[in-house]
Amino acid sequence: MIRRSSGDQVASHIRRMVFNGEYRPGDRVRQDEIAAELGVSRIPVREAIIALEREGWVTVEPHRGAFVRGVDAAYVRDHYELYGLVHGLMASRVAERADDDGLRSVLAAAAAVAEAEADPAVFNAANRAFLQCLDEAAEAPRLSSMARVMTNVVPGNFFRQIPGAIETQRRGVAAAARALQARDGERARAELRELLRRQGEAVVALLTERGLFSPPVDRAAAGA
């Protein structure tokens, strides 16, 4: 499940625990327990804590340890707004820069999203292929690097976890493809930005239902 030297994989594991409600806001991150559970040393766990603090998932208190900060609705909305900005800019660059072959490749990948079956694994593969084509055709290395460093709020397969996400994605990608076919970069950018906003709202709705946005526990009262 995990490469023993990978702090990234440990960080993903902790994010998944927060997302699933196994860790609640205010809970102490039990680093020794995580290391034992995953069969790793403390080094990748510490690396994961540093990364998660930078992302805002945890706070580190000197001499006390790491505590779950979790995410709130504003965090999730900002996260998907950033995703929309990055991928929207990619789409506008495709409209401006891609040659005819590059544009045809993006449109074919978008058509594959529209036609993909509703199985989350199959659909996720088609969507990833579309985003990869978009990235390659945009010829925008700075945007590519930004997309790579953005971690996921939703662990695992987004389309398996979020109700209605597949159909939302189909409609949004199709709208962006129509704009790209017309070489309308501004409209393509707006369509992808709006798509990611809608997906962000779906994530907010799910996490609100799960109670993830409840206030953190009082650590002093809880004897943490």
N, C-alpha and C positions, 0 to 999 in steps of 0.2 A: 504493500500500500504506500510505502514511504521510503524515499532514499534517506539513509541514516544521517547523511550530512546536510540535509536540506531544511534550512529554516523556513523557506517558502511553504513547504508542505506542512510543517507544524503550524504556521500561521493560518493556512487554509483550514486545518483541523479545528483551531480555536474559533475562527470565524463561523464555521459550521455549528459549533456548539452554542455560540451566541444566537445564531439565526434560528436554531431549533429549540431555543429556550432552556438548554441544559445549563448555560451560564446566564445569569440575570445581571442587570446593571447593579453595580456595587459588590458583586461577588469577587472574592480573591481568586486569581488564577493560580491554581496549585501546580507549580512548575514541575515538582518532583513526580507528581501523579501523572502528568501528561507525558513526561519523559519515559516513565515506566510503561504506560499504556501503549505508547508508540514504539517502544524498544529503541530509544535514542538516548544520547547523552544530554547533559544540560546545555551544551553549547548551542545546538540548533534551536532549543527552546528559548534561550536568551536572545538569539538572533530574531526569532519570531516576535518576542515581546517588544524588542526595539522597533521592528517594522510596524507592529500593531499600534504602538504608541504614536508613531509618526502619522499613521492613517487616522487616528482618533478613536480606535476601538477600545483601547485600554489606557489607563493612567498609571504611572509608576511613582510610588511614594517612597522616598529614601528610608531605608531600614524597615520598611513594612512590606514591600512587594508590589506586585501588579494587581490592579483591580479593573474589572470590566466597566468600561464607560458605556459600551454598547453604541447604538446609533439611534438617532431620533428621526422624525419625519423630515426635518429640514436637511439633515445629512443625506438621506436617501434622495430627496429631490435634487439637491445640489450635485450629487454624484451622477444622476442620469442626465441632468442639464449639461454637465461637462462631457459626458459621452455623446450627447446629441450635438454639441458644438464641434467636437473633434470629427465625428463621422459626417456631420453636415458639411464641414469644411472640405473633407475628403471628396464628397460628392461634387461640390462646386469646382474643385480642382480637376476632377474627371471631365466635367463639362467644358472646362477651359483648355485643358492640356492633352487629354487622351486623343490618340489618333483613332481612325475608324475601327481598326481591329481591336484596340483596347476598349472602346465603347461597346462594341459588339460582345466582347467577353463579359463585361459587367452586366449588360442586358440579358445575356444568356443565363448568367448566374442568378439574376433576379427572377427570371422566368422559372428556374428550377425551384426557387423558394415558393413561388406561387403554386407549383405543381406537386411539391413534396407532400407525402402522406403525413397525417397528423400524429404519427408516432413521434414522441419527443426526441428520441435518439436520431431518427432519420431527419427530422426537421432541423434539429440543431446542426447536423452536419451540412445541410444545404445552406443554412444561414451563415455558418462560418465560412463556407466557400464563397458566398457572396461578399462578405466583408473582406476576405482576402483579395478577391478580384478588385474590389473598390480601392483597397490600399495600394495594390500594385499599379493600377491604372492612374491613380492620382499623382504618382511621382512626387510625393511630398514626404521626404524622410523625417522632417520634424514632427509632422502629424503622426507618422507611423510610430515614432519613439514615444510620443505621448500616449497613444493607444496601448502600447505594450506595458507601460508602467501602471496603468489604471487597474487596480484589483477589483474583483467582483464582490458586490454586496451579497448576492444570492449564490450560495455554494452549489457546486454540481451543475446539473442541466437546468438552466433557467426555465426552459419551456416545460419541463416536468413539474417544477415547483410552483409556477405562477399561473393561476387559473386564467384562461382566456388569452394568454400571451401569444399563442401560435397564430390565432386569427388576427390579432392586433398587428403582429409582425408581417403577416401576409399583406395586409392592406397598406401598411406603411411603406414596405419595400416596393410594392407595385406603384404607389403614388410617386415615390422617388424615381423609379425607373421611367415613368412617363415623362417626368421633367428632364431626366438625363437624355432621353431619346430626342427631346426637343432642344437639347443643348442649353437648357435653362438652369444655370448653376444656382441662382438665387432661390428658385423654387425647389430645386432638389435639396439644397441645404435646409430650407424651411421644413420640408417634408420629413427629413430624417430627425431634425431637432424635435419636431412635434411627436414623431413616433417614440423617441426615447423618453420624452416627457410622459406620454401615456403609459409606457411600460413602468416608469418610475412610480406613477400614481398607483398602478396595480400592486407594486411591491409594498408601498405604504399601506394600502388597504389590507394586504395579507398580514403584515407585521403588526398593524393596529389590532386586527382580529386576534392575533396570538398574544397580545399584551406585551410585546417587546418594548413598547415605548412607555411602559409604566415607570414611575420615579425610581431611582436607585434606592436600595435598602440603606437604612441607617447603620453603618458599620459599627459605630460605638455601641448602639443599643443591641446590636446582634452579637457583640463581643468579638468582632473580627480583629 
